[in-house]
């Protein structure tokens, strides 16, 4: 699991506007969390949703390809299983809904 801070692009106004007095946008810093599915020379891919089991190959959904030139910070997140609380059960141990 990784936490990534990255600078996003800005643009694509929805209307015609003067180029002599253009809007001065500010940079937006985005924050993404997920599994690092790929890290290549020019980009990294973060996938926030993963599944496995059910007779299918491991699958991911919601992948975000981020150009490495836009990345400000990457932090590896530790997820020790001993400290994870199972939120899919109530206090009596009974499973809740879809969880």
ZIDAWO-V946629 format. One record per residue. N is the residue number from 1. RES is the residue in one small letter. D_LAST is the distance of its C-alpha to the last C-alpha in Angstrom with 1 decimal. Layout:
# ZIDAWO-V946629
n->[N,N]
res->[RES,RES]
d_last->[D_LAST,D_LAST]
This chain:
# ZIDAWO-V946629
n->[1,2,3,4,5,6,7,8,9,10,11,12,13,14,15,16,17,18,19,20,21,22,23,24,25,26,27,28,29,30,31,32,33,34,35,36,37,38,39,40,41,42,43,44,45,46,47,48,49,50,51,52,53,54,55,56,57,58,59,60,61,62,63,64,65,66,67,68,69,70,71,72,73,74,75,76,77,78,79,80,81,82,83,84,85,86,87,88,89,90,91,92,93,94,95,96,97,98,99]
res->[x,x,x,x,x,x,x,x,x,x,x,x,x,x,x,x,x,x,x,x,x,x,x,x,x,x,x,x,x,x,x,x,x,x,x,x,x,x,x,x,x,x,x,x,x,x,x,x,x,x,x,x,x,x,x,x,x,x,x,x,x,x,x,x,x,x,x,x,x,x,x,x,x,x,x,x,x,x,x,x,x,x,x,x,x,x,x,x,x,x,x,x,x,x,x,x,x,x,x]
d_last->[21.3,24.0,24.9,27.6,30.0,32.1,34.7,34.1,36.8,38.1,40.0,40.3,41.8,41.5,45.2,48.7,49.8,52.8,52.9,55.6,53.3,49.9,46.7,46.0,42.3,40.7,38.6,34.8,32.8,29.3,26.5,23.9,21.2,19.8,20.9,24.6,24.9,28.7,31.6,34.9,38.2,37.6,33.8,30.5,27.2,23.9,20.6,17.7,14.9,14.9,13.4,14.8,14.9,14.8,18.6,19.1,20.6,18.7,18.2,18.2,18.2,20.1,22.7,25.5,29.0,30.9,34.7,35.6,38.5,36.1,34.1,35.2,32.9,30.3,28.6,26.6,23.5,23.0,19.6,20.5,17.8,19.6,18.9,15.2,13.2,9.8,8.0,4.9,7.8,10.6,14.2,14.9,12.4,10.5,6.8,5.6,5.4,3.8,0.0]
